Amino acid sequence: MTAIRLLLVDDDPLVRAGLALMLGGADDVEIVGEAADGDEVGALVDRTRPDVVLMDIRMPVVDGLTATERLRDRADAPQVVVLTTFHADEQVLRALRAGAAGFVLKDTPPAEILDAVRRVAAGDPVLSPAVTRRLMQQAAGTAPDARRTRARARVESLNDREREVAVAVGRGMANADIAAHLFMSVATVKAHVSRILAKLDLGNRVQIALLAYDAGLLDEYQDDEPGGAPSGP
């Protein structure tokens, strides 16, 4: 088994030490480096080639949001999991829009943080349906007309089936749930998701969810909720 190469980024040395102790003890995780600020991340990624970066948001020189944006602009970008004390605020949304694969809270139990690292390394975002819904609610009122217009222009490239899959992703549904809801195989769902990512030049499913929200697709398809019940008035 190839170990997941993990880079820890947090300005608090005690937090880094605790994370290294918690995560470094797993047989399938290797801590390849630590950084105390976002300005150190680029050089460390070049040197250590991590699969996943566990990134604090608030740091004194270059914050985790800026560091995430810089990383996700790279062709060989590692996956980023944001480490935060906040459940769903504008900073977390900005990190997810920048391409972070999800977020975990600093008071999350060690086993769940380890599970998050494993899931992200395997290509799965760390956002439950409940968290996805909360993020969509947090984003309500923060998508100005210009963002809505740009988002709608981007999703025009999707065909009807891809739009349905994008909406399901936006609702936080897992591939198996999407397959059952849309009467297709899980493999077909994965193929649609891959095509959506390629067509829209997105990095992960979280960005699909946010773009679907920005474009108003979740409102358009609200009467097509699983089970056939409308989602609201």
LINTAJO-V357633 format. One record per backbone hydrogen bond with DSSP energy under -1.0 kcal/mol. CO is the residue of the C=O (numbers start at 1). NH is the residue of the N-H. E is the energy in kcal/mol with one decimal. If there is no record, write none. Layout:
co = (CO	CO)
nh = (NH	NH)
e = (E	E)
This chain:
co = (4	5	5	6	7	8	9	12	13	14	15	16	17	18	19	20	23	26	28	30	33	35	37	38	40	41	42	43	44	45	51	52	53	54	55	57	62	63	64	65	66	67	68	71	74	79	80	81	82	83	84	89	90	91	92	93	94	95	101	102	104	105	109	110	111	112	113	114	115	116	117	118	119	120	125	126	128	129	130	131	132	133	134	135	139	144	145	146	147	148	149	150	151	154	155	159	160	161	162	163	164	165	166	167	168	169	174	175	176	177	178	179	185	186	187	188	189	190	191	192	193	194	195	196	197	204	205	206	207	208	209	210	211	212	213	216	217	219	221	222	225)
nh = (30	51	52	32	54	35	56	16	17	18	19	20	21	22	23	24	26	29	4	6	8	10	40	41	44	45	46	47	48	49	79	7	81	9	83	64	38	67	68	69	70	71	72	74	77	53	101	55	104	57	106	93	94	95	96	97	98	100	126	82	84	108	113	114	115	116	117	118	119	120	121	122	124	123	127	103	132	133	134	135	136	137	138	139	142	148	149	150	151	152	153	154	155	157	158	163	164	165	166	167	168	169	170	171	173	172	178	179	180	181	182	184	189	190	191	192	193	194	195	196	197	198	199	200	202	208	209	210	211	212	213	214	215	217	216	220	221	222	224	231	228)
e = (-3.1	-2.5	-2.2	-2.3	-2.7	-2.5	-2.3	-2.2	-2.3	-2.4	-2.8	-2.8	-2.2	-2.5	-3.2	-1.9	-1.4	-1.3	-3.3	-2.9	-2.2	-2.3	-1.7	-1.1	-1.8	-2.9	-2.1	-1.9	-3.1	-2.2	-2.3	-2.3	-2.9	-2.5	-4.1	-2.6	-1.7	-2.3	-2.1	-2.4	-2.4	-2.3	-2.8	-2.0	-1.2	-2.7	-2.8	-2.9	-2.7	-1.3	-2.1	-2.2	-2.4	-2.1	-2.4	-2.7	-1.8	-2.3	-2.0	-2.5	-2.2	-2.0	-1.8	-2.5	-2.0	-2.2	-2.3	-2.2	-2.6	-2.5	-2.3	-1.4	-2.9	-1.5	-1.1	-1.2	-2.7	-2.5	-2.0	-2.5	-2.2	-2.2	-2.4	-2.2	-2.7	-2.3	-2.8	-2.4	-2.7	-2.6	-1.9	-1.9	-2.2	-1.3	-1.7	-2.3	-2.0	-2.1	-2.7	-2.5	-2.1	-2.5	-2.3	-1.4	-2.2	-1.8	-2.5	-2.7	-2.0	-2.5	-2.7	-2.1	-2.1	-2.6	-2.0	-2.4	-2.8	-2.4	-2.2	-2.6	-2.5	-2.1	-3.1	-2.5	-2.2	-1.2	-2.4	-2.2	-2.3	-2.6	-2.0	-2.8	-2.5	-1.9	-1.5	-2.0	-2.1	-1.4	-2.0	-1.0	-3.0)
